Amino acid sequence: QVQLVESGGGLVQAGGSLRLSCAASGNIFSLGVMGWYRQAPGKQRELVALITTGGTTDYADSVKGRFTISRDNVKDTVYLQMNSLKPEDTAVYYCKIEILRIWGQGTQVTVSS
């Protein structure tokens, strides 16, 4: 079974940047749409961004213009570049293989004001 491992989270000041990585144990080209989600304390998990095999992307309104999702089908890795971070971006971030509904373990992002 394919496994996902996220990395790149941490503590950053408001206005700063982080790049999250999601490494898959299998070939992601064949896995179709990949997504990044986040879950803040006391809130439901929400979609942040999606990317198709061909590179078409979609974003939550709250992150448009600040976050960029990308994928490297050779390295079997999906990325989330996060710029102009805000305290409200604080959450555990998860990647997901949409069609298989497989999740990674998550990586914590904390943005201080």
N, CA, C and O atoms as CSV, one atom per row, in Angstrom:
chain,resi,resn,atom,element,x,y,z
A,1,GLN,N,N,0.853,-1.197,0.000
A,1,GLN,CA,C,0.000,0.000,0.000
A,1,GLN,C,C,0.887,1.245,0.000
A,1,GLN,O,O,1.911,1.298,0.682
A,2,VAL,N,N,0.476,2.232,-0.773
A,2,VAL,CA,C,1.219,3.484,-0.845
A,2,VAL,C,C,1.145,4.209,0.494
A,2,VAL,O,O,0.093,4.248,1.132
A,3,GLN,N,N,2.264,4.778,0.910
A,3,GLN,CA,C,2.302,5.582,2.124
A,3,GLN,C,C,2.765,6.992,1.785
A,3,GLN,O,O,3.516,7.207,0.834
A,4,LEU,N,N,2.295,7.953,2.592
A,4,LEU,CA,C,2.646,9.362,2.403
A,4,LEU,C,C,3.335,9.873,3.658
A,4,LEU,O,O,2.901,9.577,4.771
A,5,VAL,N,N,4.400,10.634,3.485
A,5,VAL,CA,C,5.122,11.204,4.619
A,5,VAL,C,C,5.308,12.697,4.375
A,5,VAL,O,O,5.991,13.101,3.434
A,6,GLU,N,N,4.692,13.515,5.236
A,6,GLU,CA,C,4.831,14.964,5.129
A,6,GLU,C,C,6.035,15.444,5.935
A,6,GLU,O,O,6.432,14.822,6.921
A,7,SER,N,N,6.602,16.555,5.497
A,7,SER,CA,C,7.691,17.196,6.224
A,7,SER,C,C,7.709,18.675,5.874
A,7,SER,O,O,7.036,19.119,4.944
A,8,GLY,N,N,8.494,19.433,6.640
A,8,GLY,CA,C,8.658,20.850,6.333
A,8,GLY,C,C,7.913,21.808,7.236
A,8,GLY,O,O,8.068,23.023,7.118
A,9,GLY,N,N,7.107,21.273,8.134
A,9,GLY,CA,C,6.388,22.143,9.057
A,9,GLY,C,C,7.321,22.759,10.080
A,9,GLY,O,O,8.496,22.404,10.169
A,10,GLY,N,N,6.774,23.692,10.852
A,10,GLY,CA,C,7.580,24.342,11.881
A,10,GLY,C,C,6.929,25.594,12.390
A,10,GLY,O,O,5.753,25.854,12.138
A,11,LEU,N,N,7.719,26.379,13.121
A,11,LEU,CA,C,7.253,27.639,13.689
A,11,LEU,C,C,7.813,28.785,12.859
A,11,LEU,O,O,9.014,28.841,12.592
A,12,VAL,N,N,6.938,29.697,12.453
A,12,VAL,CA,C,7.360,30.826,11.635
A,12,VAL,C,C,6.582,32.059,12.064
A,12,VAL,O,O,5.453,31.949,12.540
A,13,GLN,N,N,7.180,33.232,11.899
A,13,GLN,CA,C,6.482,34.468,12.213
A,13,GLN,C,C,5.516,34.837,11.099
A,13,GLN,O,O,5.699,34.442,9.947
A,14,ALA,N,N,4.505,35.585,11.444
A,14,ALA,CA,C,3.556,36.072,10.446
A,14,ALA,C,C,4.303,36.806,9.335
A,14,ALA,O,O,5.221,37.586,9.590
A,15,GLY,N,N,3.891,36.541,8.109
A,15,GLY,CA,C,4.557,37.118,6.950
A,15,GLY,C,C,5.650,36.240,6.375
A,15,GLY,O,O,6.159,36.505,5.285
A,16,GLY,N,N,6.008,35.207,7.096
A,16,GLY,CA,C,7.062,34.309,6.656
A,16,GLY,C,C,6.577,33.245,5.692
A,16,GLY,O,O,5.420,33.236,5.273
A,17,SER,N,N,7.496,32.344,5.349
A,17,SER,CA,C,7.211,31.299,4.368
A,17,SER,C,C,7.674,29.935,4.874
A,17,SER,O,O,8.606,29.826,5.670
A,18,LEU,N,N,6.998,28.913,4.391
A,18,LEU,CA,C,7.404,27.532,4.600
A,18,LEU,C,C,7.085,26.746,3.340
A,18,LEU,O,O,6.174,27.097,2.590
A,19,ARG,N,N,7.842,25.677,3.115
A,19,ARG,CA,C,7.515,24.758,2.032
A,19,ARG,C,C,7.340,23.366,2.615
A,19,ARG,O,O,8.259,22.797,3.204
A,20,LEU,N,N,6.142,22.834,2.437
A,20,LEU,CA,C,5.844,21.486,2.884
A,20,LEU,C,C,6.095,20.499,1.751
A,20,LEU,O,O,5.892,20.814,0.579
A,21,SER,N,N,6.538,19.309,2.118
A,21,SER,CA,C,6.745,18.239,1.150
A,21,SER,C,C,5.935,17.018,1.564
A,21,SER,O,O,5.742,16.759,2.752
A,22,CYS,N,N,5.472,16.285,0.582
A,22,CYS,CA,C,4.736,15.042,0.821
A,22,CYS,C,C,5.347,13.986,-0.094
A,22,CYS,O,O,5.132,14.002,-1.306
A,23,ALA,N,N,6.099,13.081,0.488
A,23,ALA,CA,C,6.784,12.046,-0.280
A,23,ALA,C,C,5.953,10.764,-0.260
A,23,ALA,O,O,5.528,10.293,0.795
A,24,ALA,N,N,5.734,10.215,-1.452
A,24,ALA,CA,C,4.966,8.980,-1.572
A,24,ALA,C,C,5.908,7.804,-1.761
A,24,ALA,O,O,6.992,7.936,-2.329
A,25,SER,N,N,5.471,6.651,-1.274
A,25,SER,CA,C,6.296,5.449,-1.402
A,25,SER,C,C,6.126,4.784,-2.760
A,25,SER,O,O,6.848,3.846,-3.099
A,26,GLY,N,N,5.144,5.288,-3.549
A,26,GLY,CA,C,4.926,4.739,-4.876
A,26,GLY,C,C,4.939,5.825,-5.918
A,26,GLY,O,O,5.213,6.986,-5.614
A,27,ASN,N,N,4.647,5.459,-7.133
A,27,ASN,CA,C,4.668,6.405,-8.251
A,27,ASN,C,C,3.407,7.254,-8.224
A,27,ASN,O,O,2.303,6.747,-8.422
A,28,ILE,N,N,3.578,8.564,-7.974
A,28,ILE,CA,C,2.391,9.402,-7.804
A,28,ILE,C,C,1.728,9.742,-9.125
A,28,ILE,O,O,0.569,10.154,-9.149
A,29,PHE,N,N,2.457,9.573,-10.232
A,29,PHE,CA,C,1.839,9.893,-11.513
A,29,PHE,C,C,0.585,9.053,-11.716
A,29,PHE,O,O,-0.413,9.525,-12.261
A,30,SER,N,N,0.649,7.804,-11.270
A,30,SER,CA,C,-0.487,6.899,-11.453
A,30,SER,C,C,-1.570,7.086,-10.394
A,30,SER,O,O,-2.623,6.452,-10.466
A,31,LEU,N,N,-1.320,7.947,-9.416
A,31,LEU,CA,C,-2.249,8.090,-8.300
A,31,LEU,C,C,-3.274,9.189,-8.510
A,31,LEU,O,O,-4.206,9.325,-7.716
A,32,GLY,N,N,-3.120,9.960,-9.548
A,32,GLY,CA,C,-4.127,10.955,-9.875
A,32,GLY,C,C,-4.029,12.208,-9.024
A,32,GLY,O,O,-2.942,12.681,-8.693
A,33,VAL,N,N,-5.189,12.724,-8.683
A,33,VAL,CA,C,-5.263,13.989,-7.959
A,33,VAL,C,C,-4.709,13.829,-6.547
A,33,VAL,O,O,-5.024,12.879,-5.831
A,34,MET,N,N,-3.865,14.804,-6.172
A,34,MET,CA,C,-3.306,14.854,-4.823
A,34,MET,C,C,-3.802,16.135,-4.155
A,34,MET,O,O,-4.024,17.149,-4.817
A,35,GLY,N,N,-3.972,16.071,-2.832
A,35,GLY,CA,C,-4.478,17.236,-2.123
A,35,GLY,C,C,-3.708,17.533,-0.854
A,35,GLY,O,O,-3.113,16.644,-0.245
A,36,TRP,N,N,-3.730,18.803,-0.463
A,36,TRP,CA,C,-3.265,19.246,0.845
A,36,TRP,C,C,-4.487,19.726,1.631
A,36,TRP,O,O,-5.332,20.459,1.118
A,37,TYR,N,N,-4.551,19.294,2.870
A,37,TYR,CA,C,-5.619,19.683,3.789
A,37,TYR,C,C,-4.985,20.213,5.074
A,37,TYR,O,O,-3.789,20.042,5.307
A,38,ARG,N,N,-5.807,20.857,5.903
A,38,ARG,CA,C,-5.304,21.285,7.207
A,38,ARG,C,C,-6.415,21.184,8.242
A,38,ARG,O,O,-7.603,21.252,7.926
A,39,GLN,N,N,-5.986,21.019,9.492
A,39,GLN,CA,C,-6.933,20.955,10.589
A,39,GLN,C,C,-6.391,21.754,11.760
A,39,GLN,O,O,-5.356,21.425,12.340
A,40,ALA,N,N,-7.117,22.813,12.094
A,40,ALA,CA,C,-6.763,23.649,13.233
A,40,ALA,C,C,-7.435,23.093,14.486
A,40,ALA,O,O,-8.437,22.386,14.386
A,41,PRO,N,N,-6.898,23.404,15.655
A,41,PRO,CA,C,-7.490,22.896,16.901
A,41,PRO,C,C,-8.965,23.263,17.017
A,41,PRO,O,O,-9.341,24.423,16.850
A,42,GLY,N,N,-9.789,22.271,17.301
A,42,GLY,CA,C,-11.215,22.507,17.480
A,42,GLY,C,C,-12.001,22.722,16.210
A,42,GLY,O,O,-13.190,23.034,16.259
A,43,LYS,N,N,-11.346,22.557,15.063
A,43,LYS,CA,C,-12.034,22.776,13.782
A,43,LYS,C,C,-11.976,21.521,12.928
A,43,LYS,O,O,-11.169,20.622,13.164
A,44,GLN,N,N,-12.848,21.479,11.931
A,44,GLN,CA,C,-12.859,20.358,11.004
A,44,GLN,C,C,-11.708,20.473,10.015
A,44,GLN,O,O,-11.219,21.566,9.730
A,45,ARG,N,N,-11.288,19.332,9.501
A,45,ARG,CA,C,-10.261,19.330,8.469
A,45,ARG,C,C,-10.826,19.976,7.218
A,45,ARG,O,O,-11.961,19.705,6.826
A,46,GLU,N,N,-10.027,20.835,6.589
A,46,GLU,CA,C,-10.486,21.553,5.403
A,46,GLU,C,C,-9.491,21.420,4.263
A,46,GLU,O,O,-8.287,21.265,4.468
A,47,LEU,N,N,-10.038,21.486,3.050
A,47,LEU,CA,C,-9.212,21.429,1.856
A,47,LEU,C,C,-8.431,22.724,1.686
A,47,LEU,O,O,-8.980,23.816,1.835
A,48,VAL,N,N,-7.149,22.592,1.374
A,48,VAL,CA,C,-6.304,23.752,1.096
A,48,VAL,C,C,-6.048,23.878,-0.406
A,48,VAL,O,O,-6.224,24.952,-0.981
A,49,ALA,N,N,-5.631,22.779,-1.039
A,49,ALA,CA,C,-5.283,22.832,-2.458
A,49,ALA,C,C,-5.319,21.438,-3.058
A,49,ALA,O,O,-5.115,20.437,-2.372
A,50,LEU,N,N,-5.587,21.399,-4.374
A,50,LEU,CA,C,-5.584,20.156,-5.134
A,50,LEU,C,C,-4.725,20.332,-6.372
A,50,LEU,O,O,-4.568,21.441,-6.882
A,51,ILE,N,N,-4.165,19.216,-6.853
A,51,ILE,CA,C,-3.410,19.252,-8.101
A,51,ILE,C,C,-3.633,17.941,-8.839
A,51,ILE,O,O,-3.556,16.860,-8.256
A,52,THR,N,N,-3.913,18.058,-10.140
A,52,THR,CA,C,-4.109,16.881,-10.974
A,52,THR,C,C,-2.766,16.359,-11.472
A,52,THR,O,O,-1.725,16.986,-11.274
A,53,THR,N,N,-2.811,15.212,-12.116
A,53,THR,CA,C,-1.595,14.638,-12.692
A,53,THR,C,C,-0.955,15.595,-13.684
A,53,THR,O,O,0.269,15.695,-13.766
A,54,GLY,N,N,-1.789,16.295,-14.433
A,54,GLY,CA,C,-1.296,17.218,-15.443
A,54,GLY,C,C,-0.892,18.588,-14.920
A,54,GLY,O,O,-0.369,19.418,-15.664
A,55,GLY,N,N,-1.140,18.821,-13.615
A,55,GLY,CA,C,-0.705,20.085,-13.032
A,55,GLY,C,C,-1.784,21.136,-12.861
A,55,GLY,O,O,-1.490,22.257,-12.445
A,56,THR,N,N,-3.014,20.803,-13.168
A,56,THR,CA,C,-4.105,21.743,-12.917
A,56,THR,C,C,-4.329,21.864,-11.420
A,56,THR,O,O,-4.353,20.863,-10.704
A,57,THR,N,N,-4.492,23.098,-10.951
A,57,THR,CA,C,-4.581,23.330,-9.507
A,57,THR,C,C,-5.888,24.019,-9.127
A,57,THR,O,O,-6.552,24.649,-9.950
A,58,ASP,N,N,-6.228,23.876,-7.860
A,58,ASP,CA,C,-7.385,24.564,-7.295
A,58,ASP,C,C,-7.060,24.857,-5.835
A,58,ASP,O,O,-6.376,24.079,-5.170
A,59,TYR,N,N,-7.564,25.998,-5.343
A,59,TYR,CA,C,-7.206,26.442,-3.999
A,59,TYR,C,C,-8.437,26.902,-3.216
A,59,TYR,O,O,-9.428,27.355,-3.788
A,60,ALA,N,N,-8.343,26.774,-1.906
A,60,ALA,CA,C,-9.331,27.395,-1.050
A,60,ALA,C,C,-9.180,28.911,-1.167
A,60,ALA,O,O,-8.076,29.421,-1.354
A,61,ASP,N,N,-10.291,29.616,-1.054
A,61,ASP,CA,C,-10.254,31.076,-1.188
A,61,ASP,C,C,-9.300,31.697,-0.170
A,61,ASP,O,O,-8.659,32.709,-0.454
A,62,SER,N,N,-9.206,31.103,0.995
A,62,SER,CA,C,-8.406,31.681,2.076
A,62,SER,C,C,-6.910,31.654,1.798
A,62,SER,O,O,-6.151,32.366,2.457
A,63,VAL,N,N,-6.470,30.848,0.837
A,63,VAL,CA,C,-5.029,30.742,0.564
A,63,VAL,C,C,-4.663,31.175,-0.851
A,63,VAL,O,O,-3.481,31.201,-1.195
A,64,LYS,N,N,-5.637,31.512,-1.669
A,64,LYS,CA,C,-5.350,31.921,-3.047
A,64,LYS,C,C,-4.406,33.114,-3.065
A,64,LYS,O,O,-4.578,34.076,-2.316
A,65,GLY,N,N,-3.409,33.032,-3.934
A,65,GLY,CA,C,-2.439,34.112,-4.052
A,65,GLY,C,C,-1.303,34.026,-3.055
A,65,GLY,O,O,-0.319,34.756,-3.176
A,66,ARG,N,N,-1.421,33.137,-2.061
A,66,ARG,CA,C,-0.357,32.999,-1.053
A,66,ARG,C,C,0.290,31.601,-1.085
A,66,ARG,O,O,1.491,31.463,-0.849
A,67,PHE,N,N,-0.502,30.590,-1.373
A,67,PHE,CA,C,-0.006,29.206,-1.391
A,67,PHE,C,C,0.075,28.704,-2.821
A,67,PHE,O,O,-0.719,29.101,-3.674
A,68,THR,N,N,1.044,27.825,-3.081
A,68,THR,CA,C,1.198,27.195,-4.385
A,68,THR,C,C,1.437,25.707,-4.205
A,68,THR,O,O,2.366,25.296,-3.509
A,69,ILE,N,N,0.591,24.902,-4.838
A,69,ILE,CA,C,0.772,23.448,-4.814
A,69,ILE,C,C,1.479,23.040,-6.099
A,69,ILE,O,O,1.213,23.587,-7.169
A,70,SER,N,N,2.382,22.074,-5.981
A,70,SER,CA,C,3.078,21.567,-7.163
A,70,SER,C,C,3.406,20.098,-6.924
A,70,SER,O,O,3.308,19.597,-5.804
A,71,ARG,N,N,3.794,19.423,-7.993
A,71,ARG,CA,C,4.141,18.021,-7.866
A,71,ARG,C,C,5.312,17.678,-8.769
A,71,ARG,O,O,5.471,18.243,-9.851
A,72,ASP,N,N,6.116,16.757,-8.313
A,72,ASP,CA,C,7.225,16.235,-9.106
A,72,ASP,C,C,6.948,14.750,-9.285
A,72,ASP,O,O,7.166,13.952,-8.374
A,73,ASN,N,N,6.469,14.391,-10.463
A,73,ASN,CA,C,6.075,13.003,-10.706
A,73,ASN,C,C,7.266,12.065,-10.809
A,73,ASN,O,O,7.106,10.847,-10.727
A,74,VAL,N,N,8.455,12.618,-10.989
A,74,VAL,CA,C,9.669,11.787,-11.028
A,74,VAL,C,C,10.129,11.473,-9.605
A,74,VAL,O,O,10.520,10.347,-9.298
A,75,LYS,N,N,10.077,12.492,-8.743
A,75,LYS,CA,C,10.478,12.311,-7.348
A,75,LYS,C,C,9.343,11.794,-6.469
A,75,LYS,O,O,9.538,11.549,-5.278
A,76,ASP,N,N,8.148,11.626,-7.061
A,76,ASP,CA,C,6.987,11.133,-6.308
A,76,ASP,C,C,6.716,11.992,-5.080
A,76,ASP,O,O,6.490,11.482,-3.983
A,77,THR,N,N,6.744,13.303,-5.284
A,77,THR,CA,C,6.583,14.238,-4.179
A,77,THR,C,C,5.644,15.367,-4.580
A,77,THR,O,O,5.679,15.860,-5.707
A,78,VAL,N,N,4.809,15.758,-3.636
A,78,VAL,CA,C,3.927,16.911,-3.799
A,78,VAL,C,C,4.380,17.980,-2.804
A,78,VAL,O,O,4.767,17.671,-1.677
A,79,TYR,N,N,4.326,19.234,-3.236
A,79,TYR,CA,C,4.804,20.340,-2.418
A,79,TYR,C,C,3.682,21.343,-2.165
A,79,TYR,O,O,2.725,21.445,-2.933
A,80,LEU,N,N,3.829,22.073,-1.073
A,80,LEU,CA,C,2.952,23.206,-0.798
A,80,LEU,C,C,3.836,24.363,-0.346
A,80,LEU,O,O,4.338,24.374,0.778
A,81,GLN,N,N,4.019,25.333,-1.232
A,81,GLN,CA,C,4.760,26.537,-0.901
A,81,GLN,C,C,3.791,27.526,-0.259
A,81,GLN,O,O,2.780,27.894,-0.855
A,82,MET,N,N,4.106,27.946,0.944
A,82,MET,CA,C,3.218,28.840,1.691
A,82,MET,C,C,3.936,30.144,1.972
A,82,MET,O,O,4.937,30.167,2.689
A,83,ASN,N,N,3.430,31.223,1.412
A,83,ASN,CA,C,4.009,32.557,1.597
A,83,ASN,C,C,3.024,33.451,2.340
A,83,ASN,O,O,1.838,33.141,2.446
A,84,SER,N,N,3.532,34.553,2.845
A,84,SER,CA,C,2.698,35.535,3.559
A,84,SER,C,C,1.820,34.850,4.600
A,84,SER,O,O,0.615,35.094,4.672
A,85,LEU,N,N,2.432,34.001,5.394
A,85,LEU,CA,C,1.674,33.219,6.373
A,85,LEU,C,C,1.038,34.106,7.433
A,85,LEU,O,O,1.585,35.135,7.829
A,86,LYS,N,N,-0.143,33.669,7.881
A,86,LYS,CA,C,-0.916,34.382,8.885
A,86,LYS,C,C,-1.136,33.472,10.088
A,86,LYS,O,O,-1.083,32.249,9.952
A,87,PRO,N,N,-1.380,34.040,11.248
A,87,PRO,CA,C,-1.653,33.186,12.429
A,87,PRO,C,C,-2.795,32.201,12.195
A,87,PRO,O,O,-2.775,31.091,12.727
A,88,GLU,N,N,-3.777,32.596,11.410
A,88,GLU,CA,C,-4.907,31.703,11.139
A,88,GLU,C,C,-4.551,30.531,10.228
A,88,GLU,O,O,-5.383,29.651,10.010
A,89,ASP,N,N,-3.332,30.505,9.695
A,89,ASP,CA,C,-2.864,29.346,8.930
A,89,ASP,C,C,-2.329,28.247,9.844
A,89,ASP,O,O,-2.002,27.156,9.375
A,90,THR,N,N,-2.240,28.526,11.140
A,90,THR,CA,C,-1.759,27.536,12.092
A,90,THR,C,C,-2.662,26.311,12.087
A,90,THR,O,O,-3.873,26.426,12.277
A,91,ALA,N,N,-2.070,25.132,11.867
A,91,ALA,CA,C,-2.836,23.892,11.763
A,91,ALA,C,C,-1.870,22.734,11.550
A,91,ALA,O,O,-0.676,22.929,11.325
A,92,VAL,N,N,-2.415,21.530,11.625
A,92,VAL,CA,C,-1.688,20.356,11.142
A,92,VAL,C,C,-2.054,20.195,9.673
A,92,VAL,O,O,-3.233,20.177,9.317
A,93,TYR,N,N,-1.052,20.079,8.834
A,93,TYR,CA,C,-1.257,19.962,7.396
A,93,TYR,C,C,-1.040,18.511,6.963
A,93,TYR,O,O,-0.064,17.862,7.341
A,94,TYR,N,N,-1.990,18.029,6.156
A,94,TYR,CA,C,-1.978,16.651,5.690
A,94,TYR,C,C,-2.011,16.613,4.171
A,94,TYR,O,O,-2.645,17.460,3.542
A,95,CYS,N,N,-1.335,15.642,3.578
A,95,CYS,CA,C,-1.537,15.394,2.165
A,95,CYS,C,C,-2.370,14.125,1.997
A,95,CYS,O,O,-2.457,13.289,2.896
A,96,LYS,N,N,-2.975,14.009,0.821
A,96,LYS,CA,C,-3.927,12.930,0.583
A,96,LYS,C,C,-3.902,12.500,-0.875
A,96,LYS,O,O,-3.800,13.329,-1.779
A,97,ILE,N,N,-3.996,11.207,-1.090
A,97,ILE,CA,C,-4.252,10.664,-2.422
A,97,ILE,C,C,-5.761,10.577,-2.547
A,97,ILE,O,O,-6.399,9.759,-1.884
A,98,GLU,N,N,-6.327,11.414,-3.390
A,98,GLU,CA,C,-7.770,11.578,-3.425
A,98,GLU,C,C,-8.502,10.281,-3.770
A,98,GLU,O,O,-9.430,9.890,-3.063
A,99,ILE,N,N,-8.100,9.625,-4.829
A,99,ILE,CA,C,-8.864,8.474,-5.289
A,99,ILE,C,C,-8.767,7.301,-4.321
A,99,ILE,O,O,-9.711,6.518,-4.212
A,100,LEU,N,N,-7.646,7.163,-3.615
A,100,LEU,CA,C,-7.457,6.054,-2.680
A,100,LEU,C,C,-7.835,6.437,-1.243
A,100,LEU,O,O,-7.919,5.583,-0.361
A,101,ARG,N,N,-8.061,7.740,-1.029
A,101,ARG,CA,C,-8.383,8.245,0.316
A,101,ARG,C,C,-7.322,7.840,1.332
A,101,ARG,O,O,-7.637,7.447,2.455
A,102,ILE,N,N,-6.064,7.942,0.922
A,102,ILE,CA,C,-4.939,7.654,1.807
A,102,ILE,C,C,-4.356,8.974,2.294
A,102,ILE,O,O,-4.107,9.883,1.502
A,103,TRP,N,N,-4.138,9.074,3.614
A,103,TRP,CA,C,-3.626,10.290,4.248
A,103,TRP,C,C,-2.216,10.068,4.769
A,103,TRP,O,O,-1.829,8.950,5.110
A,104,GLY,N,N,-1.464,11.142,4.825
A,104,GLY,CA,C,-0.202,11.128,5.547
A,104,GLY,C,C,-0.454,11.358,7.024
A,104,GLY,O,O,-1.600,11.487,7.456
A,105,GLN,N,N,0.633,11.411,7.803
A,105,GLN,CA,C,0.496,11.544,9.256
A,105,GLN,C,C,0.368,12.991,9.704
A,105,GLN,O,O,-0.003,13.258,10.847
A,106,GLY,N,N,0.670,13.917,8.819
A,106,GLY,CA,C,0.521,15.343,9.119
A,106,GLY,C,C,1.807,15.984,9.590
A,106,GLY,O,O,2.697,15.319,10.121
A,107,THR,N,N,1.892,17.300,9.385
A,107,THR,CA,C,3.021,18.079,9.863
A,107,THR,C,C,2.481,19.393,10.434
A,107,THR,O,O,1.628,20.036,9.823
A,108,GLN,N,N,2.973,19.779,11.589
A,108,GLN,CA,C,2.458,20.944,12.296
A,108,GLN,C,C,3.055,22.230,11.730
A,108,GLN,O,O,4.267,22.346,11.552
A,109,VAL,N,N,2.178,23.186,11.454
A,109,VAL,CA,C,2.597,24.528,11.061
A,109,VAL,C,C,2.043,25.504,12.095
A,109,VAL,O,O,0.838,25.534,12.346
A,110,THR,N,N,2.921,26.293,12.688
A,110,THR,CA,C,2.520,27.279,13.674
A,110,THR,C,C,3.022,28.648,13.242
A,110,THR,O,O,4.217,28.836,13.014
A,111,VAL,N,N,2.107,29.598,13.133
A,111,VAL,CA,C,2.450,30.958,12.708
A,111,VAL,C,C,2.208,31.889,13.887
A,111,VAL,O,O,1.082,32.011,14.369
A,112,SER,N,N,3.261,32.542,14.345
A,112,SER,CA,C,3.147,33.451,15.483
A,112,SER,C,C,2.897,34.874,15.002
A,112,SER,O,O,3.358,35.277,13.934
A,113,SER,N,N,2.167,35.616,15.800
A,113,SER,CA,C,1.832,37.005,15.420
A,113,SER,C,C,2.883,37.985,15.918
A,113,SER,O,O,2.763,39.189,15.690
